[in-house]
């Protein structure tokens, strides 16, 4: 009983931290996304650099894995920048951010409220199937609303709400695998947590990396019509 109460208290405190961080961080981030150009490039570059620093911490200076991490972070972030500079750049970035953040946030909340069945115990014991389903459905709805609001809801575009949230969940699981593989609980080094309530910058962009790749390939092969 005491353990359950402690876990509930910890979850509530973590959720409050996440909400405060979101309230502070989301407005300027959204503003820079809308502005685009150099300000957006700087934003993406800063997040990528912080993520690389965290990967150095996780991988404990293993050179081979560090080089791989540059591709793991750098390639998707470059794709994100390319998409933002395309004619429908603002719509693409809005889709990527909406799918990633809504899927991740609702999976977290849903898992804490209703989670009972582990999603992948060997990778991340705290993630649940119930949370993943809630996150997936929420991500689908977020993508559909974004497409509808921008006037680009079409038969081919439906692949984004169908597959986008899956990419976000896989990105989250992949980062969890890396942390477990290298015996690290949080991605940020001690004293370097700039996003209270989160495990680090990587926890905020792990799903975004996968969703960016998915949307970039979708844009190249199909595009929004």
N, C-alpha and C positions, 0 to 999 in steps of 0.2 A: 504493500500500500504506500509506504513511504517512498519507495523507488518510483512508483507511478506518479506520485505527487511532484517529486523532484523533476522528473522528465517533463511533466506538463508545465511546470514553472519555467524550466529552461527553454522549452519550445516557445512559450509565450514571450519571454524576454528576447529571444532570437527574432521572433516575428516583429516585435516592436522596433528592434534595431533595424530590421530590413525596411520597414515602413518609413522610418525617419530618414534612412539613407536614400530611399526612393524619392521622397518628397523634396529632399535637397538636390539630388543629382539629376533627376529626370528632366526638369524644365530647361537647364542649360544644355543638356545633351540633345534634347529635341530641338532646341533653338539652333544649335550648330548643324544638326542634320538638315534642317530646313534651309539654312543659309548655304550650305554646301561649300564648294571651292576650297580655298586654302584653310579656312577655319575647320572644316570637316576633315581635311587631310591631317591637320595637326591633332585633332581629337583621336582619330584612328591610330595615328603614329604613337601617341602617348600611351594609349591602351595596349597597343602591340608591344611597346617597349617594357611596360610594367609586367605584361604577361610573360615575356621572355625572361625577365628577372626572376619571376616566380618559378619558371621552368628550370632555371639554373639551380635554384634552391631545392626543387623536388628531385632533380636528377643528380644532385651532389657532384656537379662539375664533370660528369661523364661526357667526354668530348663528342663521341659518336652520337649519343642520344641528344646532346645539345644541338648539334647540327640538324638532326631530324626535327627538333622542336622549332627551329627557325622556319622550316618548311611548313610544319604543322600550324604555326601561327601566321607566318608571313604570307603564304600563298592565299589563304582565305581572306585575310585583311586586304591584300592587293585586289582581289576579286571584288570585295566590297567597295573599294575606292573606284574601280573601273565602272561598276554598276551605277554608282552615284553620279558619275560624269556622263552617263548615257542619257538619251532623250527622256526616258521615263525613270530617271535616276531616283527622284524623290519617292516615287511609288514603290520602287524595288526596295529601297532602304526601309521605308515604312513597313512593308510586308515582312522583311527579315526581322526587324526589331519587334514588331507585333507578335509574330509567330514565336520567336525565341523567348521573349520576356513573359508573355502570357502563359505559354506552355510550362516554362520553368517555375513561375510563381504559383500557378494553380496546381501543379504537380506537388510542390512543396506543401501548400496549404491543404490540399486534398489528402495527401499522404499522412499529414499530422492529425487530421480530423477523422479520417475513415480508413487509413491504411492498416491492413492486417497481414496481407500476404507479401512476403519479400519478392521484389522484382528480380533481383540477381544477388543472392546472399553472398556469393564469393567475391563480388566486385564492390557492392555497396549495400550492406545490410539494412541501412535506414530507408532506402528507396523501396516503395511498394507498388504492386500492380494496380491497386486502387488509385494511388496518386498518379501513376503514369496514365491511366485511362482518363482521369479528370483533367490532367494536363493536356492530353492529346485532344480531347473534345473541345476544351477551351481554346487551344491553339487553332483548331479548325475554324471555330466560330470567329476568332480574331482575324484570321486570314480572309474569311468570307466577307466580313464586315468591311475590311480594308479594301478589298476588290470591288465590292458593291459601292462603297462611298466614292471611289475614284473612277467608277464607270468602266472597269476592266474585268467584270465578272463574265466569264465565258466558259464554254465546255472545256477547252484546253487548259484554261487557267485554274480549273478545279483541281488539277494535280497539285497545285501549291498547298491548299488547305488539307488535302489528303496525305501528302508525303512530307510537307514541311515540318509539322510537329514531330513526326517520326525522326527526322534528321536532328531536331533539337534534343530529343530524348537520347538518341545514340551519342550525340556530342557530349552530353552530360555524363553518360555511362563511361565513355572512353576516357574522359579526364579522371573519373573515379577509379578506373582501372590503373591509370598511370600512378595516381597517388598511392593506391594499395600496393602496386608492384614495387614502389620505392619507399614504402613504409612511411608515408607522410599523411597526416590528418588534414591539415590546412595547406593550401597552395602557397600562401604568403609566408615569407620569412618572419621570425619573431620580431615584433615591434614594427612591422611594415604593413599592417592591416589598414588600408585607406578606405575600405568599404565595410564599416561595422555591420555585423549581422551576416556577413558572407565569409566564405573561406578564403577569399582573395579575388583578384581581378579575373583570374582564370575561371572561377566559379560563375562569373557574370558573362563571360564570352565563350565558354566551352561549347554551348549549344549554338551560339551565333556563328562560330567557325564552320560548323557542319551545314547550317542553314544557308550561309553565304555561298558555299560551294554548290549546294543544290540549286539555289536560285540563279547563280551565274551560269551553270550548265543549262538550266531551263531556259534562261534568256537567250543563250547562244543557239540552242537547238530549236526552240519553239517560239519564245517571246510572248509578250502580251498583245493580243489582237482585239 
